[in-house]
């Protein structure tokens, strides 16, 4: 089976289909980040003070969770921070 065939297969859908929240969520609990990357071997969250690039001020490793989702949670309120994901 080729990679394309696998990604379009029922087995892939059964294993990795995800309907939960993704992205950044900020609330009374703190801040959480979630990204769907089922073929990743690692995901790093890069945090920035400005939205026009610049220096990364902090890096955090996301943890692999269910169905190909990677997550990072903190009790900190990171509202107003900019972010990118570095996916391997």
ROGUTI-48823 format. One record per residue (C-alpha): residue number from 1; residue in one letter; x, y, z negated. Coordinates in pm, 1 decimal. Layout:
// ROGUTI-48823
<atom><k>NUM</k><r>a</r><x>X</x><y>Y</y><z>Z</z></atom>
...
This chain:
// ROGUTI-48823
<atom><k>1</k><r>x</r><x>0.0</x><y>0.0</y><z>0.0</z></atom>
<atom><k>2</k><r>x</r><x>138.8</x><y>341.7</y><z>91.5</z></atom>
<atom><k>3</k><r>x</r><x>140.6</x><y>634.9</y><z>-149.1</z></atom>
<atom><k>4</k><r>x</r><x>-145.7</x><y>802.5</y><z>40.8</z></atom>
<atom><k>5</k><r>x</r><x>-350.6</x><y>484.6</y><z>29.4</z></atom>
<atom><k>6</k><r>x</r><x>-292.9</x><y>453.0</y><z>-345.0</z></atom>
<atom><k>7</k><r>x</r><x>-387.4</x><y>816.7</y><z>-417.6</z></atom>
<atom><k>8</k><r>x</r><x>-710.6</x><y>764.5</y><z>-223.2</z></atom>
<atom><k>9</k><r>x</r><x>-789.3</x><y>426.7</y><z>-380.7</z></atom>
<atom><k>10</k><r>x</r><x>-1056.8</x><y>334.9</y><z>-629.7</z></atom>
<atom><k>11</k><r>x</r><x>-782.6</x><y>207.3</y><z>-865.2</z></atom>
<atom><k>12</k><r>x</r><x>-627.1</x><y>556.6</y><z>-876.5</z></atom>
<atom><k>13</k><r>x</r><x>-969.4</x><y>716.2</y><z>-935.5</z></atom>
<atom><k>14</k><r>x</r><x>-1051.3</x><y>466.5</y><z>-1211.8</z></atom>
<atom><k>15</k><r>x</r><x>-718.8</x><y>530.1</y><z>-1385.5</z></atom>
<atom><k>16</k><r>x</r><x>-679.8</x><y>906.6</y><z>-1346.4</z></atom>
<atom><k>17</k><r>x</r><x>-1024.3</x><y>1065.3</y><z>-1293.9</z></atom>
<atom><k>18</k><r>x</r><x>-1052.2</x><y>1347.4</y><z>-1550.1</z></atom>
<atom><k>19</k><r>x</r><x>-1346.6</x><y>1576.6</y><z>-1625.0</z></atom>
<atom><k>20</k><r>x</r><x>-1218.9</x><y>1765.2</y><z>-1930.8</z></atom>
<atom><k>21</k><r>x</r><x>-1088.9</x><y>2119.3</y><z>-1965.0</z></atom>
<atom><k>22</k><r>x</r><x>-763.1</x><y>2217.5</y><z>-1796.1</z></atom>
<atom><k>23</k><r>x</r><x>-553.8</x><y>2533.1</y><z>-1814.1</z></atom>
<atom><k>24</k><r>x</r><x>-502.4</x><y>2760.5</y><z>-2112.1</z></atom>
<atom><k>25</k><r>x</r><x>-757.4</x><y>2792.6</y><z>-2392.4</z></atom>
<atom><k>26</k><r>x</r><x>-724.1</x><y>3039.0</y><z>-2680.6</z></atom>
<atom><k>27</k><r>x</r><x>-947.9</x><y>3037.3</y><z>-2986.5</z></atom>
<atom><k>28</k><r>x</r><x>-962.9</x><y>3028.7</y><z>-3363.5</z></atom>
<atom><k>29</k><r>x</r><x>-770.0</x><y>2697.8</y><z>-3349.4</z></atom>
<atom><k>30</k><r>x</r><x>-472.4</x><y>2858.2</y><z>-3170.0</z></atom>
<atom><k>31</k><r>x</r><x>-374.7</x><y>2796.1</y><z>-2808.4</z></atom>
<atom><k>32</k><r>x</r><x>-381.0</x><y>2482.5</y><z>-2595.7</z></atom>
<atom><k>33</k><r>x</r><x>-246.1</x><y>2413.8</y><z>-2248.5</z></atom>
<atom><k>34</k><r>x</r><x>-355.8</x><y>2120.8</y><z>-2031.6</z></atom>
<atom><k>35</k><r>x</r><x>-254.1</x><y>2029.8</y><z>-1677.6</z></atom>
<atom><k>36</k><r>x</r><x>-349.8</x><y>1729.9</y><z>-1463.8</z></atom>
<atom><k>37</k><r>x</r><x>-30.4</x><y>1580.7</y><z>-1320.8</z></atom>
<atom><k>38</k><r>x</r><x>-71.6</x><y>1200.9</y><z>-1308.8</z></atom>
<atom><k>39</k><r>x</r><x>248.4</x><y>1133.1</y><z>-1115.9</z></atom>
<atom><k>40</k><r>x</r><x>469.6</x><y>1359.4</y><z>-1330.7</z></atom>
<atom><k>41</k><r>x</r><x>752.5</x><y>1223.4</y><z>-1542.1</z></atom>
<atom><k>42</k><r>x</r><x>772.4</x><y>1546.3</y><z>-1744.5</z></atom>
<atom><k>43</k><r>x</r><x>596.8</x><y>1883.1</y><z>-1769.0</z></atom>
<atom><k>44</k><r>x</r><x>746.2</x><y>2195.7</y><z>-1925.8</z></atom>
<atom><k>45</k><r>x</r><x>549.9</x><y>2507.7</y><z>-2017.1</z></atom>
<atom><k>46</k><r>x</r><x>737.8</x><y>2832.0</y><z>-1943.2</z></atom>
<atom><k>47</k><r>x</r><x>614.4</x><y>3141.2</y><z>-2129.6</z></atom>
<atom><k>48</k><r>x</r><x>673.9</x><y>3498.9</y><z>-2012.2</z></atom>
<atom><k>49</k><r>x</r><x>593.9</x><y>3841.9</y><z>-2155.3</z></atom>
<atom><k>50</k><r>x</r><x>509.4</x><y>3990.2</y><z>-1813.2</z></atom>
<atom><k>51</k><r>x</r><x>319.1</x><y>3860.0</y><z>-1514.0</z></atom>
<atom><k>52</k><r>x</r><x>576.7</x><y>3966.9</y><z>-1256.9</z></atom>
<atom><k>53</k><r>x</r><x>839.2</x><y>3704.7</y><z>-1331.3</z></atom>
<atom><k>54</k><r>x</r><x>1142.4</x><y>3785.5</y><z>-1535.6</z></atom>
<atom><k>55</k><r>x</r><x>1307.2</x><y>3579.1</y><z>-1803.1</z></atom>
<atom><k>56</k><r>x</r><x>1137.4</x><y>3282.0</y><z>-1962.9</z></atom>
<atom><k>57</k><r>x</r><x>1110.7</x><y>3369.1</y><z>-2332.3</z></atom>
<atom><k>58</k><r>x</r><x>1013.8</x><y>3020.5</y><z>-2446.7</z></atom>
<atom><k>59</k><r>x</r><x>987.8</x><y>2665.2</y><z>-2313.7</z></atom>
<atom><k>60</k><r>x</r><x>771.2</x><y>2387.2</y><z>-2454.6</z></atom>
<atom><k>61</k><r>x</r><x>746.0</x><y>2023.3</y><z>-2351.0</z></atom>
<atom><k>62</k><r>x</r><x>395.4</x><y>1902.3</y><z>-2278.8</z></atom>
<atom><k>63</k><r>x</r><x>298.7</x><y>1556.7</y><z>-2404.7</z></atom>
<atom><k>64</k><r>x</r><x>144.5</x><y>1295.2</y><z>-2175.1</z></atom>
<atom><k>65</k><r>x</r><x>-217.7</x><y>1227.4</y><z>-2270.9</z></atom>
<atom><k>66</k><r>x</r><x>-503.5</x><y>1025.8</y><z>-2117.4</z></atom>
<atom><k>67</k><r>x</r><x>-577.6</x><y>1004.9</y><z>-1746.2</z></atom>
<atom><k>68</k><r>x</r><x>-268.1</x><y>1184.6</y><z>-1620.3</z></atom>
<atom><k>69</k><r>x</r><x>-322.0</x><y>1496.9</y><z>-1829.1</z></atom>
<atom><k>70</k><r>x</r><x>-31.3</x><y>1666.0</y><z>-2009.6</z></atom>
<atom><k>71</k><r>x</r><x>-95.7</x><y>1882.7</y><z>-2318.0</z></atom>
<atom><k>72</k><r>x</r><x>67.6</x><y>2131.9</y><z>-2551.9</z></atom>
<atom><k>73</k><r>x</r><x>-108.0</x><y>2277.3</y><z>-2857.8</z></atom>
<atom><k>74</k><r>x</r><x>2.5</x><y>2537.8</y><z>-3109.9</z></atom>
<atom><k>75</k><r>x</r><x>-168.8</x><y>2719.0</y><z>-3397.4</z></atom>
<atom><k>76</k><r>x</r><x>-27.8</x><y>3043.6</y><z>-3254.9</z></atom>
<atom><k>77</k><r>x</r><x>-249.1</x><y>3286.3</y><z>-3064.3</z></atom>
<atom><k>78</k><r>x</r><x>-70.8</x><y>3325.3</y><z>-2731.5</z></atom>
<atom><k>79</k><r>x</r><x>-334.3</x><y>3550.7</y><z>-2575.3</z></atom>
<atom><k>80</k><r>x</r><x>-167.4</x><y>3791.5</y><z>-2333.5</z></atom>
<atom><k>81</k><r>x</r><x>127.3</x><y>3564.1</y><z>-2256.1</z></atom>
<atom><k>82</k><r>x</r><x>192.8</x><y>3455.8</y><z>-1899.4</z></atom>
<atom><k>83</k><r>x</r><x>287.9</x><y>3099.7</y><z>-1813.9</z></atom>
<atom><k>84</k><r>x</r><x>397.0</x><y>2855.4</y><z>-1546.9</z></atom>
<atom><k>85</k><r>x</r><x>439.1</x><y>2481.1</y><z>-1549.3</z></atom>
<atom><k>86</k><r>x</r><x>760.2</x><y>2307.8</y><z>-1441.6</z></atom>
<atom><k>87</k><r>x</r><x>661.7</x><y>1959.7</y><z>-1324.4</z></atom>
<atom><k>88</k><r>x</r><x>903.6</x><y>1677.7</y><z>-1256.0</z></atom>
